[in-house]
Amino acid sequence: MKNWIKAILIVSMVSPAFAGVIKEAQAQREVDDAKQALATMEARKELATFLPEQDAYRARIFFTKAQNFLNDSEYDKASFYAILSTNFAKMSIGRGLLAKAERDNLEALASGKALESVVPTLKGAGLKRKGASPVFSGTYDLKALYNIKRAPKVDDVPALSDDMQGKIADMAPILSVQKEVKIQLVAKGKNDELAAKYGASVKDALIVKGIDAGRIEVVTKKGKDSVEVTLDGVKAK
């Protein structure tokens, strides 16, 4: 990159543009070109955090100098600084694009690694993948849910066990990133009230972890006390 800058400066210095023969029209064109290059640089909002500060600063400063010299009819100097401004604006964009591409590549690699961790993470949380599909599911009994052996009364349903809270904490980051995943809770109990309590326990725990309630469907059924969690649409490797 340093060699590139040196080359630009050398070309600029040996150019006839700086031999005292610059006319107003030529200087005006070069200042206009610098203005356009600067506007293009400023318009690249997606590069705002990647533009090299020094290059962008020089592009602005040199343009101001070029404009001032043009106003003072010093066309040689106006042309000189206009060309420098144009070159630094273009370099700023180029280096900004390279920096963004590097960031994007790193994020892609990180994303790939994250996808590779989905299956073992969900497996550790008690969810198994159905073949190679994007569906993961698992059923949690009373011991897993509340660390109890017998069905409680409706008004005595305890808080989720620490172990179950930990499993939900493991699921949450994946669900937070993969917002398209649908979540279904099939809660079963000896009556609908108990089943609803079980389902609400898990749903509330997910909401506390930042999962939108609108993504969570709760279905209640009569049956053996448990909650089946199904995630549909999971991206994993």
N, C-alpha and C positions, 0 to 999 in steps of 0.2 A: 504494500500500500504506500510506503514511503517513496519507493522508486516511482510509483505512479504520480505522486504529487510533484516530485522533482522533475519528472518529464514534462508535466504540464507547465511548470514554472519556466523551464528552459525554453520550451516551444514559445511560450508567451513572450519571453525576453528577446528571442531572436526573430520574432515575427516582424514583418514590415509595419505591422500595426503600431509599433512603438518607435518608429523612425521619424516621427514628426511630420508625417504626411497624411494623417487621418483627417478626413473631411467630416463635416457636421452630420451628413446623412448616414455615413458609415457608423459613426459613434452612436447616433440615435438608434440604428438597427441593433447594435450590440448591447446597448442599454435596454432596449425593448426585449431582446433575447434573454438578458439576465433577469428582467422583471418576470418574464414568462416562466423561466426555470425556477425562480424563487416561489412563484405562485404554485407551480406544480409540486414543489417540495412541501409547501405549507398545506396543500390540499390532501396530502397523503396521511390522513388522520390515523389510518391503521398502523402507520409507522411512527406515530408520535413518541412512543416510549423507546424506539429503537434508533432514531436518528442520532448520529454522533453530535454531541453538543458543540464541539469546537468547529466542525465543518459547517454546521447549520449557522452558527454564530458568524463565522467568516463570510458565508454567503450573504448574510444580511448586511454586515458592516461594509463589505466591498461594494454591494449594490448602492448603499447610501453614498459612499464616496463617488462612485461612478455617476450617480445622478447629480451630485453637487458639482462635479467637474464639468459635466455636460451643461449645466446651467451657467457655469462660469466661462463657457466656450473653450475649455481646455480639453480638446477632443482626444488628444493622445492619451492623457491620463484617464479620461472617461472610458475610452476603449479598453485600456489596460485593466482597470478595476472591474469593468463589466464582464470581461472574459474570465477574470478570476472568480467573480461571483457566480457566473454560470457554471464553471467547472466545479466549484465547491458545492453548489446546490445539487449537481448531478452526482458527485461523489457521495454526498450525504444520503441521497436516495439509494444509491447502490449499496452502500455499507449498511444502511438501515434494512434493506431487503435481505442482505446476507445474515444480519443478526436475527431478523424475524424467522428466516428459514431455519437457522440453527435452533432457535427456541422451539419452533414447530416440530422439528425432527426429534428433539429431546422429549417433547410432550407425547409424540407418537410412540416413542420407545417406552416411555413411562406408562402410556395407555395400554400398550401391548403386554407389559409386565403385569399391569393391574388386571387385565382380562385373564391372564394365566392364573392369577390368585383367586379368581371368583369361585371356581369349583371347590378347591380345598377350604376356602373360607366358609362357604355355605354348608359344606359337608360338616365342618366343625360346629356349625350352628344347628345341626340336626336336619338339614335339607339335602335330599338326594336328587340328582338330575335324572329325568326320564329319558333314557337313551342319549341321543345327541341333540335332543330338542332344547328349546330355550325355557323349558318348564322345570322348576325345582319344587319339591314338596316334602313335607315331613309332618308327623303327628306327635303331639306332646300330650302325655297323660297327666293325671293329677300330680304325680310325684315330680315330673319335670316342670310343670307349671307352678305349683305351689309348695312342693315338698311335703305333700300330705298323701295319705293312703285312702281315705274315704271321702265321699262327696260331702261338702259342707252344706249348711243351710244357706238359703239364698242371701240372707243378710250377713252371713259370716264368711263369705268368700274372702280369703286373705290376699295380701299383695303378692305379686309374682315373686318367685324365689330369686335369690341372687344369681343362680345358675341360668335361669330363664332370662333374666335381665341381661346377662352377659351374652346370651345367644342373640337376643334382639339387637344388642349393641354391635355385634359382629355383622348382622345383616344390614344395619342402617347405612353405613357408608356406601355400600353398593347400591342400595335403593335411592340414596340421595343423588348419586351421579347418574344412574340409569333411570331417569324420571319417567320413561315410557313403560316401565315394568308394572304390570297389574298385580295387585295383592288381594288374595281371597282368603278369608278365615272361615273355615267350616267348624263351628263350635257345637259340640254335642253334650247333652246332659240328660238326666232323668226327666227333666221338664224344660220347657222353653225358657223359663226365667233363669234357671241355672246356666243353660247354654248361652244365653245372652250375656250373663255376667262374665263367663269365661272369655267369650269373644271380645267383650269390652275391655277386659284386662290387657289382652294382647294388643288390641287396636290402640288403646290409650298409651301403652308403652312405646309403640311405633311413633305416635304423634309427638310424644315428648322428645324423641330423637330427631324430630324435624321432618317426618314424613307427612305429606299432605293427606288429611283425612279423606279427601275426595278420591284418592287412589285406592282406598281400602274398602273392600266389600265384605260384609259379615253375613254369613248364612247360619241360621240356627236349626238344629235337628235334635230329635230325641235319640238317645243312644248312649254308648259308653262314654263317660266323662272324658273329654279331650278337646283339643283344638288342632285342626289340620291347617297348616299354613302352606299356601301354594303361590309361588311367584311365577308369573307368565311373561315371557319376553326378555329374559335375562341374556345379556351378551357375555359369552364366556369362551375360553379356549380349552 
